[in-house]
């Protein structure tokens, strides 16, 4: 849907541009004499004025060269931190940046200061107006020419004397260097300010990122996924090592138990009430109690009562083991005490047992930690990506901060040691012989002609907007809202010639009024073809209603309604229809003049005196065409047109003829057409090009609509027959002249 809307908007925009271009071309075609007049007149006046003001003066010229050094800075030094590119220090770019106007103002200020100090004429300049006038004159005499291939700028000046030319060139070179240095310092200061601002913003962003990273690490328990994974691997290795160590301890304890059993066999039965097996059993029971305590300590808190009772039982068991070992150690063999050997073995055994218990406790603790870490690992894995992004973001900011700190140091150091891109290495060289100023007088005519062309086109556009008459078929559709069913070219009398030859009716005597019946007098002319086209369009427009009566009128007099009515009647009669044309303009009748017939008796006599209408119907020289003239001018024409007698006459005539055409007066002049519109089946409104205003025609149309008249269409009268269609038509039917080559241009 959005794409369709965009396509419609694009099509509407393109149509608007095409309409604007078409309108401008139409204005140029219609009003080209006005545009041409302004172009020639303004061009001639401005050219003559320029020649009158020109005076040839001998002048001296002087010049010098300025070297442009390459900057130590790269153009895109700040690209990676979002800064704009630095100025390109080429000769052409420098000349474009430092305008001649600024150089001229600086030159004038320097010359005024020198004039005040040395008493020269420039010292008398005091007002701003005088300074501006002198600066404008100096600007016209200065030239700044860049040479990128050699890296130089040529500064030259022209003056009435050699000394003044040298002075102007010298001051201009100094001014250019000074202005360039000023621009350079400003640019470097702006660059430094930008870097400092970026540093402050980056520090703030870095502090914010560090704070965000710290809080994120806090939410993660200050542990990352990698740290937890490493810790789990470390704990797993410790558990594995503990299992290996426990196996070794079990092996050592078995050896000690074997040695104790061997020594116990050597003891007399009467000696000692407690054997090593008893001690070993007590020790095993103590080990089981420790295992139980470890299992309970993993699940329960230290204050849990069963856990405390178990701890008390372990202490009692340890005390019993000590007592049993003391009794066992009292035995002797052959007068030799074995206390030390057995004591050493038991000590080793107890140590191993304690070490084994410690390993069990450590393994259980590590296993619990591994379980906790495994439970926390999925949550840390989800947060690890965002954490790594924060770490990378913070690291990137630190790198940018370090780079900006380096650039800040470089730029702040360079501001103090840069002297500008431009420097003097050449002295001023002046011409020894005066030269004449180059003159281009024709440029004044060209400039004047261009200004005149624009002014003429502007006046033409203004005239077009102020013109409220109907000029084209499109104007009728846009402003009147009725379709054009006929476009009749402007009628001229005489021999056809020039680009208007399609308009001519070929007679030599304009007194032949019946020449207005062009469809009979010149049937092969474009005008005759236009009337035949009108006939066809009228028949197509009324093919559904098939009217038996037709009124032809116009908004104001003089728009050619009578000529249109007669020619339409002739073309309809030529097609085999029985046509009756009635002159219903009882005040100023014209139909009888065009058909060259007598005026009376006519319609007025029928309506006023009650004569038989058949007595006033007269045949014309055209087959199938009859006429009723207006008759004598009555005192009350409007009452007659709106009478019942008129209605009965129309009903009678429409039953006897195929079509009754009424030539009515203008709508806005009298009320007759409005009254007659109620008696006819349809009407045609004749509009003449460039005659009546659009509002006038629209008012006439509304009057007809008030009378409920059916308007078949508009006939546009008086068009210029200069289009390609009329040219081809005339070329095709012009049998009298030999065949010519087709023109290569068409307007």
C-alpha positions in Angstrom: 0.0 0.0 0.0 2.8 2.4 0.9 4.6 1.6 -2.4 1.4 2.4 -4.4 1.0 5.7 -2.5 4.6 6.6 -3.3 4.1 5.7 -7.0 0.9 7.8 -7.2 2.7 10.7 -5.5 5.6 10.4 -7.9 3.3 10.3 -10.9 1.4 13.4 -9.6 4.7 15.3 -9.2 5.8 14.3 -12.7 2.5 15.4 -14.1 2.7 18.7 -12.3 6.2 19.4 -13.7 5.0 18.5 -17.2 2.1 20.8 -16.9 4.3 23.6 -15.7 6.7 23.1 -18.6 3.8 23.0 -21.0 2.4 26.2 -19.6 5.8 28.0 -19.9 6.1 26.8 -23.5 2.6 28.0 -24.3 3.3 31.4 -22.8 6.5 31.7 -24.9 4.6 30.7 -28.0 1.7 33.1 -27.4 3.6 36.1 -26.3 6.9 35.8 -28.1 6.7 39.3 -29.7 6.6 40.8 -26.2 9.6 38.7 -25.1 11.5 39.5 -28.2 10.8 43.2 -27.8 12.1 43.3 -24.3 15.2 41.2 -25.2 16.2 43.5 -28.1 15.2 46.8 -26.3 17.0 46.1 -23.0 20.0 44.5 -24.8 20.4 47.6 -27.0 20.0 50.1 -24.2 22.4 48.4 -21.9 25.0 47.9 -24.6 24.9 51.5 -25.7 25.0 52.7 -22.1 28.1 50.5 -21.5 29.8 51.8 -24.6 29.1 55.4 -23.5 30.6 54.8 -20.0 33.7 53.0 -21.2 37.0 54.9 -21.3 40.3 53.4 -22.4 43.0 54.2 -19.8 46.6 53.1 -20.0 47.5 50.9 -17.0 50.6 49.3 -15.4 50.6 45.8 -14.0 52.6 44.2 -11.3 52.7 40.6 -9.9 54.3 38.3 -7.4 54.1 34.7 -6.5 53.2 33.0 -3.2 54.3 29.5 -2.3 51.8 27.1 -0.8 53.4 24.6 1.7 51.9 21.3 2.4 50.3 21.0 5.9 51.6 18.5 8.4 48.0 17.5 9.0 46.2 14.9 7.0 42.8 16.0 5.7 41.0 13.2 7.5 42.8 13.3 10.8 39.6 13.5 12.8 37.6 11.1 10.6 37.8 8.3 13.1 36.4 10.4 16.0 33.5 11.9 14.0 35.2 15.2 13.1 34.9 16.9 9.7 37.7 16.9 7.2 40.3 19.7 7.5 40.8 22.3 4.9 42.6 21.2 1.7 45.6 23.5 1.4 45.8 23.6 -2.4 46.3 26.9 -4.2 42.8 26.7 -5.8 41.2 25.9 -2.5 43.0 28.8 -0.7 42.0 31.3 -3.4 38.4 30.1 -3.2 38.4 30.4 0.6 39.9 33.9 0.8 37.8 36.1 -1.4 39.1 39.0 -3.4 36.7 41.2 -1.5 38.4 40.5 1.8 41.8 41.0 0.3 40.8 44.3 -1.2 39.4 45.6 2.1 42.6 44.6 3.9 44.7 46.3 1.1 42.7 49.6 1.4 43.1 49.6 5.2 46.8 49.2 4.8 47.0 51.9 2.2 45.0 54.3 4.3 47.4 53.7 7.3 50.4 54.3 5.0 48.7 57.4 3.6 48.1 58.9 7.0 51.7 58.2 8.0 53.3 59.4 4.8 50.8 62.0 3.7 49.6 60.2 0.6 46.2 60.7 -1.0 44.7 57.5 0.5 45.1 59.1 4.0 42.2 61.4 3.2 39.7 58.6 3.2 37.7 58.7 6.4 34.1 57.5 5.9 32.9 53.9 5.5 31.2 54.8 2.2 34.6 56.1 0.8 36.3 53.0 2.0 33.7 50.7 0.4 34.0 52.6 -2.9 37.8 52.4 -3.0 37.7 48.7 -1.9 35.4 47.9 -4.8 37.7 49.7 -7.2 40.8 47.8 -5.8 38.9 44.5 -6.1 38.3 45.0 -9.8 42.0 45.6 -10.3 43.3 42.6 -8.3 43.7 39.1 -9.6 44.4 35.9 -7.7 45.4 33.0 -10.0 46.2 29.6 -8.4 48.6 27.2 -10.0 48.1 23.7 -8.5 50.8 22.1 -10.7 53.6 24.3 -9.2 52.0 24.9 -5.8 51.9 28.7 -6.2 49.4 31.6 -6.3 50.1 34.5 -8.6 48.9 37.9 -7.1 48.7 40.7 -9.6 47.3 44.2 -9.7 46.7 47.0 -12.3 47.0 50.7 -11.6 47.5 54.0 -13.4 51.1 54.3 -12.3 53.9 51.7 -11.8 54.5 52.7 -8.2 50.8 52.2 -7.3 50.7 48.8 -9.1 53.7 47.7 -7.0 52.2 49.0 -3.8 48.8 47.3 -4.5 50.5 44.0 -5.3 52.7 44.1 -2.2 49.8 44.9 0.1 47.6 42.3 -1.6 50.3 39.6 -1.0 50.7 40.5 2.6 46.9 40.6 3.1 46.5 37.2 1.5 49.2 35.7 3.8 47.7 37.3 6.9 44.1 36.3 6.1 45.3 32.7 5.4 47.1 32.6 8.7 44.0 33.9 10.4 41.9 31.2 8.8 44.5 28.6 9.7 44.7 29.6 13.3 40.9 29.6 13.6 40.7 26.2 12.0 43.3 24.7 14.3 41.7 26.3 17.3 38.3 24.9 16.2 40.0 21.5 15.7 41.5 21.7 19.2 38.2 22.7 20.7 36.5 19.9 18.9 39.1 17.4 20.3 38.8 18.7 23.8 35.0 18.5 23.6 35.3 15.0 22.3 37.6 14.1 25.2 35.2 15.4 27.8 32.3 13.6 26.2 34.4 10.4 25.8 35.5 10.6 29.5 31.9 10.9 30.6 30.9 8.0 28.4 33.8 5.9 29.7 32.9 6.6 33.3 29.4 5.6 32.5 30.5 2.4 30.8 32.8 1.5 33.7 30.0 2.0 36.2 27.7 0.0 34.0 30.3 -2.8 33.8 30.9 -2.8 37.6 27.1 -3.1 38.3 26.8 -5.9 35.7 29.7 -7.8 37.3 28.1 -7.3 40.7 24.8 -8.8 39.3 26.9 -11.7 38.0 28.5 -12.2 41.5 31.8 -10.8 40.2 32.2 -14.1 38.3 32.2 -14.6 34.6 31.4 -17.7 32.6 35.1 -18.3 31.9 36.0 -17.9 35.6 33.3 -20.3 36.7 34.4 -22.8 34.1 38.0 -22.6 35.2 37.0 -22.9 38.8 34.9 -26.0 38.1 37.9 -27.6 36.2 40.2 -26.8 39.1 37.7 -28.3 41.6 37.3 -31.4 39.4 41.1 -31.8 39.3 41.2 -31.5 43.1 38.5 -34.1 43.5 40.3 -36.5 41.2 43.6 -36.0 43.0 41.8 -36.5 46.4 40.5 -39.9 45.1 43.9 -40.9 44.0 45.4 -39.9 47.4 42.6 -41.8 49.3 43.5 -44.9 47.4 47.1 -44.6 48.5 46.1 -44.0 52.1 43.8 -47.0 52.1 46.8 -49.1 50.9 49.1 -47.7 53.6 46.4 -48.3 56.3 46.1 -52.0 55.2 49.8 -52.4 55.6 49.7 -50.9 59.1 46.8 -53.2 60.1 48.7 -56.2 58.9 51.8 -55.2 60.9 49.7 -54.7 64.0 48.1 -58.1 63.7 51.5 -59.7 63.4 52.7 -58.0 66.6 49.5 -58.9 68.4 50.0 -62.6 67.8 53.4 -62.4 69.6 51.8 -61.0 72.7 50.8 -63.4 75.6 47.1 -64.0 76.0 47.3 -62.8 79.6 48.8 -59.5 78.6 46.3 -56.9 77.6 42.6 -57.1 77.6 42.3 -55.2 74.3 43.7 -56.4 71.0 44.6 -54.4 67.9 41.4 -55.6 66.3 39.4 -53.8 68.9 41.3 -50.6 68.3 40.9 -51.0 64.5 37.2 -51.6 65.0 36.9 -48.5 67.1 38.8 -46.5 64.5 36.6 -47.8 61.7 33.5 -46.8 63.7 35.0 -43.4 64.2 35.6 -43.1 60.5 31.9 -44.0 59.8 30.8 -41.4 62.3 33.0 -38.8 60.5 31.4 -39.8 57.1 28.0 -39.4 58.6 28.9 -36.0 60.0 30.2 -34.9 56.6 27.0 -35.9 54.9 24.8 -34.1 57.4 27.0 -30.9 57.4 26.4 -30.6 53.7 22.7 -30.6 54.1 22.1 -29.1 57.6 23.3 -26.0 59.4 25.9 -26.4 62.2 23.3 -25.7 64.9 21.1 -28.7 63.8 20.6 -30.8 67.0 21.2 -34.3 65.4 24.4 -32.9 64.0 25.5 -31.8 67.5 24.6 -35.2 69.0 26.7 -36.9 66.3 29.6 -34.6 67.1 29.4 -35.5 70.8 29.3 -39.2 69.9 32.5 -38.7 67.8 34.3 -37.2 70.8 33.3 -40.1 73.0 34.5 -42.6 70.3 37.9 -40.8 70.1 38.2 -41.0 73.9 37.5 -44.8 73.9 40.2 -45.3 71.2 42.8 -43.4 73.3 42.0 -45.6 76.4 42.1 -48.8 74.3 45.5 -47.8 72.8 46.9 -47.1 76.3 46.0 -50.5 77.5 47.3 -52.2 74.4 50.6 -50.4 74.6 51.3 -51.9 78.1 52.3 -55.3 76.6 56.0 -56.5 76.5 57.7 -59.3 74.6 60.6 -61.1 76.3 61.2 -58.2 78.7 61.5 -55.9 75.7 58.8 -53.2 75.4 57.1 -53.0 72.0 55.4 -49.8 73.0 57.5 -47.6 70.7 56.9 -49.8 67.5 53.2 -50.2 68.1 52.8 -46.6 69.2 54.6 -45.5 65.9 52.3 -47.7 63.8 49.2 -46.5 65.6 50.3 -42.9 65.2 50.8 -43.5 61.5 47.4 -45.2 61.3 45.6 -42.4 63.1 47.3 -39.8 60.9 46.3 -41.6 57.8 42.8 -42.0 59.1 42.6 -38.2 59.9 44.1 -37.4 56.5 41.5 -39.7 54.8 38.7 -38.0 56.7 40.0 -34.6 55.7 40.2 -35.7 52.1 36.6 -36.9 52.3 35.5 -33.6 53.8 37.4 -31.7 51.1 36.0 -33.9 48.3 32.5 -33.5 49.6 32.9 -29.7 49.8 34.4 -29.5 46.3 31.6 -31.6 45.0 29.0 -29.3 46.5 30.8 -26.3 45.0 30.9 -27.9 41.6 27.1 -28.6 41.9 26.5 -24.9 42.8 28.7 -23.7 39.9 26.9 -26.0 37.5 23.6 -24.6 38.6 24.8 -21.0 38.1 26.5 -21.7 34.8 23.4 -21.3 32.5 22.5 -17.9 34.0 26.1 -16.7 33.6 26.2 -18.0 30.0 23.2 -15.9 29.1 24.8 -12.8 30.6 28.3 -13.5 29.3 27.6 -12.1 25.7 26.4 -8.8 27.1 29.3 -8.7 29.5 31.8 -9.3 26.8 30.1 -6.5 24.7 30.5 -4.2 27.6 34.1 -5.2 28.0 34.9 -4.6 24.3 33.0 -1.3 24.4 34.9 -0.1 27.4 38.2 -1.1 25.8 37.4 0.7 22.5 36.5 3.8 24.5 39.9 3.6 26.2 41.7 3.3 22.9 39.8 6.3 21.5 40.6 8.3 24.6 44.3 7.5 24.3 44.2 8.4 20.6 42.4 11.7 21.3 44.9 12.5 24.1 47.7 12.1 21.6 46.0 14.3 19.0 45.2 16.9 21.6 48.9 17.1 22.4 49.9 17.2 18.8 47.5 20.0 17.8 48.1 22.1 20.9 51.8 21.9 20.2 51.4 22.7 16.5 49.3 25.8 17.1 52.3 27.4 18.6 54.7 26.5 15.8 52.6 26.6 12.6 53.1 29.8 10.6 50.6 29.3 7.8 50.5 27.5 4.5 51.4 30.5 2.4 54.8 32.2 2.3 56.6 34.8 0.2 59.6 33.8 -1.8 59.3 36.1 -4.9 59.6 39.9 -5.2 57.1 42.1 -6.9 57.7 42.4 -10.7 56.0 45.2 -12.6 55.7 46.1 -16.3 57.8 48.9 -17.6 55.4 49.8 -20.4 51.7 50.6 -19.8 49.1 48.4 -21.4 45.5 49.1 -22.5 42.7 47.5 -20.7 41.0 44.7 -22.6 37.5 45.7 -23.8 34.6 43.4 -24.5 31.8 45.8 -25.6 29.6 43.0 -26.9 29.3 41.5 -23.4 27.1 44.5 -22.5 24.7 43.6 -25.3 24.7 39.9 -24.3 24.1 40.8 -20.6 21.4 43.3 -21.5 19.8 40.8 -23.9 19.7 38.1 -21.2 18.2 40.5 -18.7 15.7 41.6 -21.3 14.8 38.0 -22.0 14.1 37.3 -18.4 12.2 40.5 -18.0 10.1 39.9 -21.1 9.3 36.4 -20.0 8.3 37.7 -16.6 6.0 40.3 -18.1 4.6 37.6 -20.4 3.9 35.3 -17.5 2.3 38.3 -15.7 0.1 39.0 -18.7 -0.8 35.4 -19.0 -1.9 35.2 -15.3 -3.9 38.5 -15.7 -5.6 37.3 -18.9 -9.0 35.9 -17.8 -10.2 35.0 -21.3 -10.6 31.6 -22.8 -7.6 30.7 -25.0 -7.4 26.9 -25.4 -9.6 23.9 -25.3 -8.1 23.0 -21.9 -9.3 26.3 -20.5 -12.9 25.4 -21.3 -12.6 22.1 -19.5 -10.8 23.6 -16.5 -12.8 26.8 -16.0 -16.2 26.2 -17.6 -16.5 22.5 -16.9 -18.1 21.5 -20.2 -16.6 19.4 -23.0 -15.6 21.1 -26.2 -17.4 19.4 -29.2 -16.1 21.8 -31.8 -12.9 23.9 -32.3 -13.3 26.3 -35.2 -10.2 28.1 -36.6 -10.1 31.9 -36.9 -11.7 32.9 -40.2 -9.8 35.2 -42.6 -10.7 36.4 -46.1 -8.4 36.5 -49.1 -5.6 34.3 -50.6 -4.2 31.7 -48.3 -0.6 32.4 -47.3 1.9 31.9 -44.5 1.5 29.9 -41.4 -2.2 31.1 -41.1 -3.2 29.7 -44.5 -5.5 27.2 -42.8 -7.6 30.2 -41.6 -8.3 31.8 -44.9 -11.5 31.6 -46.9 -10.3 32.2 -50.5 -12.4 35.2 -51.7 -11.2 38.6 -52.8 -14.3 40.6 -51.9 -15.0 40.8 -48.1 -18.4 42.2 -49.0 -19.6 38.7 -49.9 -21.3 38.0 -46.6 -22.4 34.6 -47.6 -18.7 33.6 -47.6 -19.3 32.9 -43.9 -21.0 29.8 -45.1 -17.5 28.3 -45.5 -18.8 24.8 -45.7 -20.4 25.6 -49.1 -17.9 28.2 -50.3 -14.6 26.4 -49.5 -15.6 22.8 -48.6 -12.0 21.5 -48.6 -10.6 24.1 -46.2 -9.6 23.2 -42.6 -12.5 25.4 -41.4 -15.0 23.4 -43.3 -13.5 20.2 -41.9 -13.8 21.7 -38.4 -17.6 22.3 -38.9 -18.0 18.7 -40.1 -16.1 17.6 -37.0 -18.6 19.7 -35.0 -21.5 17.9 -36.7 -20.0 14.5 -35.9 -19.3 15.3 -32.3 -22.7 16.8 -31.8 -24.4 13.7 -33.1 -22.2 11.5 -30.9 -22.9 13.6 -27.8 -26.7 13.4 -28.4 -26.9 9.8 -29.6 -28.8 8.7 -26.6 -31.3 11.6 -26.4 -31.7 12.3 -30.2 -32.9 15.9 -29.8 -35.3 17.4 -32.4 -34.6 21.0 -31.5 -31.3 22.8 -30.8 -30.5 26.3 -29.5 -27.1 27.9 -30.3 -26.2 30.9 -28.1 -23.2 32.7 -26.5 -22.5 34.6 -23.3 -22.0 38.0 -25.0 -22.5 39.3 -28.5 -19.8 38.9 -31.2 -18.6 35.4 -30.5 -19.8 33.9 -33.8 -22.9 32.1 -32.8 -24.8 32.9 -36.1 -21.9 31.7 -38.3 -21.7 28.6 -36.2 -25.4 27.9 -36.4 -25.6 28.4 -40.2 -22.5 26.3 -40.9 -23.7 23.5 -38.6 -27.1 23.6 -40.3 -25.4 23.3 -43.7 -23.2 20.3 -42.7 -26.2 18.6 -41.1 -28.3 19.2 -44.3 -25.4 17.8 -46.4 -25.7 14.6 -44.4 -29.3 14.1 -45.6 -31.2 15.5 -42.6 -34.1 17.9 -43.0 -32.9 21.0 -41.2 -34.8 24.1 -40.3 -32.9 27.1 -38.9 -34.9 29.8 -37.1 -33.6 33.3 -36.3 -34.9 33.8 -32.8 -32.9 36.9 -32.3 -35.9 39.3 -32.7 -33.8 42.4 -31.9 -30.6 42.1 -34.1 -31.2 39.3 -36.6 -28.3 38.0 -38.8 -29.3 34.7 -40.3 -31.0 36.3 -43.3 -27.9 38.3 -44.0 -25.7 35.2 -44.0 -28.0 33.3 -46.2 -28.7 36.4 -48.4 -32.5 36.1 -48.0 -35.2 38.6 -47.2 -35.9 39.4 -43.5 -39.7 39.2 -43.4 -42.2 38.0 -42.9 -40.9 35.8 -40.2 -41.1 34.4 -36.6 -42.2 37.6 -35.0 -45.2 37.9 -37.5 -46.2 34.3 -36.6 -46.1 34.9 -32.9 -47.6 38.4 -32.8 -50.3 38.2 -35.6 -51.0 34.5 -35.5 -50.0 33.8 -39.1 -49.5 30.2 -40.3 -46.0 29.2 -39.7 -45.8 27.4 -43.0 -46.1 30.7 -44.8 -42.8 31.9 -43.4 -40.8 28.8 -44.0 -38.5 29.4 -47.0 -36.1 27.1 -48.7 -32.4 28.1 -49.0 -29.9 27.4 -51.8 -28.7 24.4 -49.7 -30.6 21.2 -50.2 -32.5 19.9 -47.1 -32.1 23.3 -45.4 -35.1 25.7 -44.7 -35.1 29.0 -42.8 -37.5 31.1 -40.8 -36.3 34.7 -40.5 -37.0 36.9 -37.5 -39.4 39.1 -39.3 -40.2 42.7 -38.2 -38.8 43.8 -34.9 -41.6 43.5 -32.3 -42.0 45.8 -29.2 -42.0 42.8 -26.8 -39.6 40.1 -28.1 -39.1 38.4 -24.7 -42.9 37.9 -24.2 -43.2 36.5 -27.6 -40.4 34.0 -27.1 -41.8 32.8 -23.8 -45.4 32.6 -25.0 -47.5 29.5 -25.4 -47.7 30.3 -29.1 -43.9 29.8 -29.4 -44.2 26.5 -27.5 -46.9 25.2 -29.9 -44.9 26.4 -33.0 -41.8 24.5 -31.7 -43.8 21.4 -31.1 -45.3 21.6 -34.7 -41.9 22.2 -36.4 -40.0 19.5 -34.5 -42.6 17.1 -35.8 -42.0 18.1 -39.4 -38.2 18.4 -39.5 -35.4 16.2 -38.3 -33.8 19.1 -36.4 -34.8 22.6 -35.7 -31.8 25.0 -35.0 -32.6 28.2 -33.2 -30.1 31.1 -33.5 -30.6 32.8 -30.2 -29.2 36.1 -28.8 -26.6 36.3 -26.1 -27.5 34.9 -22.7 -26.2 37.8 -20.6 -27.7 40.5 -22.9 -31.4 39.6 -22.9 -33.6 36.9 -21.3 -34.8 35.4 -24.6 -32.3 32.5 -24.6 -33.2 31.5 -21.0 -36.9 31.5 -22.0 -36.2 29.6 -25.2 -34.0 27.0 -23.4 -37.2 25.7 -21.9 -38.7 25.0 -25.3 -35.7 23.2 -26.9 -34.2 19.7 -26.3 -30.6 20.8 -26.1 -28.3 23.8 -26.5 -24.7 24.7 -27.6 -22.7 27.5 -26.1 -20.4 29.3 -28.5 -17.2 30.8 -26.9 -14.8 32.9 -28.8 -11.0 32.8 -28.1 -9.6 35.9 -26.3 -13.0 37.6 -26.3 -15.1 37.2 -23.1 -13.8 36.7 -19.6 -14.0 33.3 -18.0 -16.4 34.5 -15.2 -18.7 36.0 -17.9 -19.0 32.7 -19.8 -19.4 30.8 -16.5 -22.3 33.2 -15.5 -24.0 32.5 -18.9 -23.7 28.8 -18.4 -25.2 29.0 -14.9 -28.2 31.0 -16.4 -28.8 28.2 -18.8 -28.5 25.6 -16.0 -31.1 27.6 -14.1 -33.5 27.2 -17.0 -32.8 23.4 -16.8 -31.3 23.5 -20.3 -29.4 20.4 -21.5 -26.0 21.7 -22.7 -24.5 19.4 -25.3 -21.2 21.1 -25.3 -19.1 24.2 -26.2 -17.9 25.3 -29.6 -14.6 27.1 -29.3 -14.4 29.8 -32.0 -11.5 31.7 -33.4 -8.6 29.3 -32.7 -5.3 29.9 -34.5 -5.0 27.2 -37.1 -1.2 26.9 -36.8 -1.1 23.4 -35.3 0.4 20.4 -36.9 -3.0 18.9 -37.5 -4.2 21.8 -39.7 -0.8 21.9 -41.5 -1.1 18.2 -42.5 -4.8 18.7 -43.5 -3.9 21.6 -45.7 -0.9 19.8 -47.2 -3.1 16.8 -48.0 -5.9 18.7 -49.7 -3.9 21.3 -51.4 -4.1 19.8 -54.9 -3.7 23.0 -56.8 -0.1 23.5 -55.8 2.7 21.0 -56.7 3.8 18.6 -54.0 6.4 20.2 -51.8 8.9 18.8 -49.3 7.6 18.6 -45.8 8.7 21.3 -43.4 11.3 20.4 -40.9 9.8 22.6 -38.2 6.4 22.9 -36.6 5.2 25.4 -34.0 
